[in-house]
Amino acid sequence: MAEAYALQQNTLSSMPASASYSDSEILSVLFENGIVDPDGVRDIMNKKRTEKLLSYHNHKIWKGDDGRWRTFLPDPDKPKGRKLVSRATEDDLKALLCEYYSDQEEEFRKKSLTMEKLLEDWLAYKGKRFSKSTIERNRSTWKSLYAGEPIVKVPICNLTSDMIAEWMEEKIAIKKMNKHQYNSFSSVIRQMMDYAVKLGIIYSNPVESIKIMNRELRPEPKKASETQVFMPDERDVVIRYALEQYKIGRSYTQRFVPLAIAFLLSVSLRRGEVTALRFEDLNGRNLTLSRAFSHGAGEIVERLKDAEGWRNVYVVPSALEIIELVRTERKRLGLPENDDIFVIDGRYQSFYSALGKMINNYCDELCIPRRSLHSTRRTCASMMHASNISDLTIQAQLGHKDLRTTQNSYCYDLSRDDERYELISQAMA
């Protein structure tokens, strides 16, 4: 042992201090110099493999009066779903069990999978289709509402709708969830069960039959219009101010940010969609959207959040004028005219961030309550709603999968409190 250690030290000391070696190179040196015993490593690996296979076995192993070793193995054709097997020695019996479970290992692995064990695979699968920020939200929801719960340690194939519903109802009551919080909470287990169906772990999603009544959720009054949208007079003021700020031209790389804000108050795009907007997306009065900038991933994603992954949006005359204004200015600056519309030199991240900062600055400078940039989408939806445009048309323009999202979270009354009171007073006169 001492000789092997001395050889190891001599081998390591002979290596240049600044050199770097791969794991395979290091292992090769260790094996060649007898520092690691291959047979010993194989014995350890075989032992761990045997322990893993035997861990699938849930029946007692015993020695009979005749000296033979016995246990049960699954057999669906037998009345009790099992059959008795025996061997002369315990090692022979364990060898039989290992052979059986080795053939059945994938099936047993699936049957032993819990939500806890499936989590990372599910997130990796979902990460191929959704943005990094979405995955981080799912991980955060798991950490706050799922991690450590007994239900996530139960094999998925043993979970029933009643078991899941009872746990969800208890969690809803403890956390006093509103509808928005419940949707975030339930989407994790629902999507994980969908993934389990895809993997063949279960045949159907047990969450699909669970119905949570609205009365079980904490009421969440709709927020006041004045806090969620730009009222018509405010919208007009912000558009004029943005156009004025564009003429000042304080920054070269962000010179089109003011125009983008004015544009968003007339066309119902998401922030990531306007960031990724290109001239080739425009066809007459229509925009065909199929990409967006993902703030979480820091890159352009070739798919929208919409159910189809793309959508068509009407561009009203005032917004078309803004695009032509950008096109003219890009030509004057010698920038490509068939490139991004609002972003210069591919600086998507800084443009995306500047949009949010600038809308706050405009509100402060105009002495109106701050609204988030997303309020521009609610403003567009509310203006269309006030003009008696079909809710289905508004939903299509915004790209929502569920009409209720459009109706409940995006369409607001654009009249002010005094106006509403006056109208109601006249109606009741």
N, C-alpha and C positions, 0 to 999 in steps of 0.2 A: 504493500500500500504506500509506504514511504517512498519507494523507488518510483512508483507511478506519479506521486505528487511532485517529486523532484523533476521528473521528465516533463510534467505539465508546466511547471514554473520555467524550465529551460526553454520549452517550446514557445511559451508566451513572451518571455524576455527577449527572444531572438526576433520577434516581430517588430517592425518599425512602429514607433509610437503614433505616427501620424496616419498610418494606413488604416483603411476600413475594409472589413470583410463581410461577406454575406453569411447568413446563417448556415447555408449548405456548405460553404468553404470551412467554416469553423467546425461543423460536425464531422466533415471529412478528415480534418487534421486530428480530431479527438479519437475517431475510430482507427485511423491508420497507426496512431501511436499507442493504441491499447488503453487509452485513458477511459474510454467508455466501452463496456462489454455488450456487443450486439445481442448476444443470447440473453443476457440479463434484461436488456430493454424489452426484448420480445416477450419474456416471461411476465414482466410487469404489464405490458399491453394486453397479453392474453388473459391475465388475471382480472384486469379492469373490464375487459370485454365479457368475461364470464359473469362477473358481478352485475353488469348492466342487464344481460339477458335474463339472469335469474331474478332480477328485480321485477320482471313482468309477471312472475309466478305468484299467485295469491293463495295457493292451497298448501296445507301442511305437508311436510315430508316426514315420514316416520319409518322406523324399523320394526318389522313384524316379528312374531314369535318364531317364525321359521328362519329368521336371519336375513330375509330379503327386504329391500328398501322399496317403499311405496309412496305414491301420491296420486293426485287426479290431474287430468288434462282436459281442456274444453272439447266437447263433442256434441254438436247441436242435434245429432240423431238420437242421443240417449235421453231417457225421460227427465233426468235432472240436468241435462246439458253438459255432462262431464263423464269421463271414463277413468277407470282405475288402471294404472300402469305400475309395473314393478321391475326391478333389476337386482342382480346379486349384490352389488355394492353401491354405496352412496355416490361414489364418483361416477359409476356407470349410469346411475339414475340422473345425476346432474348433467352428464354428457347428453342424455336423451332430451332433457329439458332444453338445453342450449341449442340443440339441433332443431327442436320444434319452434322455439321462439325466434331463432335466427331466420327461419322461413317466414314467420309471421311478424317480424319486427316492425315493418312499416305500418302494418295494420295496428299493432299494439302502440306504436309511437303516436299514431293519430288518436287512438282512444284515450291515451294518457295526456294529450295536449290540453292545457288550460288557457284561459285568456291571458294569464300572466306570462306563460311560455310563448304564446303566439304573438304577443305585442310587437316585438321588434320586426318579425317577419311581415306582419301586417303593415306597419309603418313604412317599411322598405318597399313593399308592393305599392302602397298608396303614393309614396314619394315619386314614383315613375309617372304619375298622372296628375299630381297636384303640386302646388308651390310649396317651397320650404316653410313659409309662414303658416300655411294650413297645417302642415305636419307638426310644427311647433305648438300650435293651438291644441291639436289632438293630444300631444304629449303632456301639455300643461293640464288639460282636462283629466287625463289619466292620473297624473300625480296628485291632483287635488280631490278627486272623487272616486277613483278606482283602487289606487295602490293600497295594498294591505287588507283590502276587503276579503272576507272569506269566499265570496262567490267567484273571485278571479282565480282561486286555487282549485276550484271544482273542475274535473274533466268536462270539456265542452259537450261531449256526447251525452253527459248525464244531466245537463241543464234543461229544465222544462220552462214553458211559458209561465206557469204559475210561480215557479221559484224566482224567475227573473222579475216578474211583475211585482211580487211581494217586496223584493229588495229595492226596486226602483221607487215604489210608492213610499217606502220607509225613508229612502234617501231624499226624495222630493220634500217630504214633511220636515226632516231634520234641517235641510239647507234652505227651506222656504223658497223654493225655486219659482221664478216667473216663467212665462212661456219661452222667452229667449234663452234663459239658462237651461231649461229642460231640453230644448232642441240641441244645444251643444252637448249636454250630458248624454242624451239618448242616442245621438248620432254615432258615438264611439262604439257602443255595444251592438248597435244595429249593423254597422258596417263590418265589425269584426265577425259577426255571425254570417254575414254575406260571404266574407272571405273564407270562413270555415266550410260553407257550402261548396264554394269553388274548389277547395282542396279535397272535398269528399269526406270530411270529418263528420258532417251531419248532412241529412237529406233536405232539410228545409230550415228556414230562419225562424226560431222560436219567438223572436221579438215582433215579427210582423203581425201577430194576432193580439198583441198587447195594445189596449186602448186606454190612454190616460185622459180622464175628463178634465175640461178646463177648470172646473170648480176645485180640483185638487191642486191647482197652481195658484200662486200668489197673483192677485189682480195687478195689472200694470197699466194704469191709465195712459192713453195716448198723449204724448208730449204736446205742449202748446205749439201751434203753427209758427209763432214768432221766434221760437228757439230752434226750429228745424229747417226752415226755408227762408230764402230772401223774399220778403214781401214785394209786390210789383214795383212800388216806388223805390225800394232799396235796390232791387235788381237793376233798374234803369240807371241809378246813380253809380253802382259798382261798374257797370259796363262802360259808362262814359269815363269814369275815373281810370279804368284800366287802359282805355285807348289813349288817354292823355299821358299816362305813365309810359306807354310804349313810345310815344313821340319823343319823350325825354331821352330814352335809350341809355340807361345808366350802365348796362353790362352787355358785353359782346355775346358771351356764350348763353346768357339767359335773356337775351333781348326779346324773345318771342313768348316769354312766360306771361306777360300782361295780356297778350292776344289770346293765349290759350285759356286764360280765366274768362275772358269775354266770350270765347267760343263755347266753353262749358256751361255758360248760363243760357245757351240756346240749343245745345245738342247734348242729349243725356248719356254722356260717356263716363266711364270710370277713370280714375286718375291714371292707372296703368295703361288704359287703352289710348288715351290722348297722348301719353308719352311715347307710345310705339307707333303712332299714326304716320302713315306715309302717303305721298301723293298718289301712288299707284292704287291706294284703297278707294280713291274717289272716282266715281263714274257718274258724271252729270250731277244730279241732286242726291245721289245715294252714296253712302259709305259702306263698304263690305269689310267688316272687322273680323280678323282671324288671329290676332296676336296682341299681347299686352306685356308691359314691363312688370316683372315681379320684383317688388321691393325686397322681399325676403331672400330670394335667390340672387338678386342683383343682376338679372339678365332678362332678355326678351324671351317670353314663352310663346310658342306657336300654337296657342289654344286659349280661348276665353273661358270664363267661369260658366258661361251659358251651357244649357243642356246639350246643344249641338256642337259647342266649341267655336261657333261663329255666329254672326248675325248681320242683318242689313239695317242701317239707320238712315232716316231722312235728314238732309242738311238744309236747314231753312236759309232763305236768301241772305239774311244778315251774317250767318256763319260762313256762307260761300264767299261773301265779300272779305271776311277775315282771312280765309285761305288764299284768296287772290292777292291780298295785301302782303302776306308772307311770301308768296311766290315771287312777287315783284322785288321785295327786299332781298331775298336770297340771290336773285339774279344780279342785283346791284352790288352785292357783297362778293360775287363770284363763287357762291356756294352751289352745289349740285341742285338742280331744280326737280329732280325725280327721286329725291332722298327722303329722309324724315321731314315732316312738315314743321314741327315746332322745335325739335331738338337739334342742336348744332354740335358737330364733331363727335357724335355718339355719346354725349355726356348725359346718359339717361338717368343715372342715380341723382346727380346734382339737380337736374331739371325737375325730377319727381319731387325731391325735397323742397325745391324753391316754390313749387305751386302751393304747397301747404303753408309755408311761411308768408308768402306774398298775400294770400287771401286774408290772413290774419292782420297783416300790416294795413291792407286796404280798409278793413273794418275799423281798425283803431283810428286811422287817419280820417275816416269819414264819420267817426263818432257814432257808429251803429254797432249793435251787439255782434260779437264774433260768431261766425258760423264756420263749420268745417268745410273743406273743399267738397266733401261728399254731399253737402247741402245743395250744391248746384244740381245734382241729379234729382233730388227731391223737389227742387224748385221747378225743373223742367216737367217732371211728372205732374206736379200740382197745377201748373199752368195748362197742360193738356187736359187734365181732369176738369178744370174750371171752364174749359172751352167745349165741354161735352164730348170729348173724344172717347171712343170706346176703351174700356179698361183693358180689353184684350190687345188693342193697338198699343196702349201705353206699356203693357207688359212686354210686348215684342220689342219696342224701342229700347227698353231698359235691359232686356235680356234676362228676365227672371224666370226661373223654372216653375215657380208656384205663383199663381195669380194673387193668392192671399198676401204674399209679400208685397206686391205692388199696391194693393188696396189698403193694407193695414199699416205699412211702414213708409210709403212714399207719397201717397196722395193726401195733401193737407188743404184745409180751408184757407184761401188766400185773402179773405176779408179780415179786417181787424175787429177787435172786440166791440168798439163803438158802432161800427157798421152793422155787425151781427145784431146788436141790441136794437138798433133803429129799425132794421128789417123785421125783426120779430115783433116789435112794438106796432109797426104798421099792419102786420098780419093779424094781430090780435085786437086792433082798434074796432 
